[in-house]
């Protein structure tokens, strides 16, 4: 009998042995009171300036929308007067603040000597920067400044005499580089779970009061390669729009944290669904199993359309958005997905013990069909309710690997005696050890076993 939730450490990714319940996000995390955790580690110069007696002024394009916090129109206002250090003279004139007329255009800040805009003095490209504001006293006078931190940790500053103009221009900059503060749009509610490098919260979108889940990831505690996996997952989630795959509501990144905002699912994962059925002494019918596999297969086919392999299909990564509603099933955890170009194969040994295909155990290159194998294991588990096709009492990796590579799956009468030949034939094709002979996702979707769904 399978020990549900057992995992191995393989390749880039380490998995814990037990989870009490599933967090509705797609990055591995430890829940409160669980025993194990994902084990990952990892990542100014200020110049005094002379105050100008002139107040900053702002040029505003006509627009009816207004900042809720002030009477100044700013949604279309991307041109202001402000102060900065002239970098060419930085070493000579450290106490000089120079006034410029500035235009924010997309992700560029253009500096002109006057509002005539006939002399371009400087240009800053602010893509992939982090924006914050502060108050600084210079020669006894308060300045409101925007701090721009670049990826190489270099810092530049813009100075304003007017606080409202400073904040509005900062907000405009953040909007242009999709770097708005998470707290500006969301209210954090109760904690759902935590890990070495992250915490998961329920959160409320202030504009509509809708509830989501947010994973707040501490960038300083993550190794560079794992940070890139998280950013890669964000890119996948932004691309994907499918009813059976988790979707990304918002993504925020500050100098210290990454915020992944996703749908919040309340129905539990497929593993919990199986365990509840076992407690109720209720078996999953062949028809119900077909409905579940069809939904997951639809999601896998969508991923494959974009050249994406999931690489960790398992019951814990299949969530019910609504309890017991099969139509609401979602594939989650895209953190170890990989994109393959045409004809390309994967090589990294990644997966969860018991669901890994033979080619990965043998350290061979692999294709999209590794997800078909994992889905076949899930189908087998749905039918038996308790046993994987290649099982070991202690979930010993080596024993399971040998079974996966060398042993053909068995179909005990206890579980399969009353099941259809179509089911057995499909399982044989999904759990085919030779991936070149293994059924493809398109063939799977069209398989005649799914006709059982239409039967009364």
Buried (B, 14 or more C-beta within 10 A) or exposed (E): EBBBBBBBEBBBBBBBEBBEBBBBBBBBBBBEEBEEBBEBEBEEEEBEBBBBEEEBBBEBEEEEEEBEEEEBBBBEBBBBBBBBBBEEEEEEBEEBBBBBBBBBEEBEBBBBBEBEEEEEBBEBEBEEBBBBBEEBEBEEEEBBBBBBBBEEEEBBBBBBBBBBBBBBBBBBBBEBBEBBBBEEBBEBBEEBBBBBBBBBBBBBBEEEEEEBBBBBBBBEBBBEEBBEBBEBBBBBBEEBEBBBBBEBBBBBBBBEBBBBBBBBBEBBBBBBBBBEBBEEEEBBEBBBBBBBBBBBBBBBBBBBEEEBBBBBBBBBBBBBBEEEEBEBBBBBBBBBBBBBEEEEBBEBBBBBBBBBBBBBBEEBEBBBBBBBBBBBBBBBBBBBBBBBBBBBEEBEBEBBBBBBBEEEBEBEEEBBEEBEEBBBEBBBBBBBBEBEEBBBBEEBBEBEBBEBEEEE
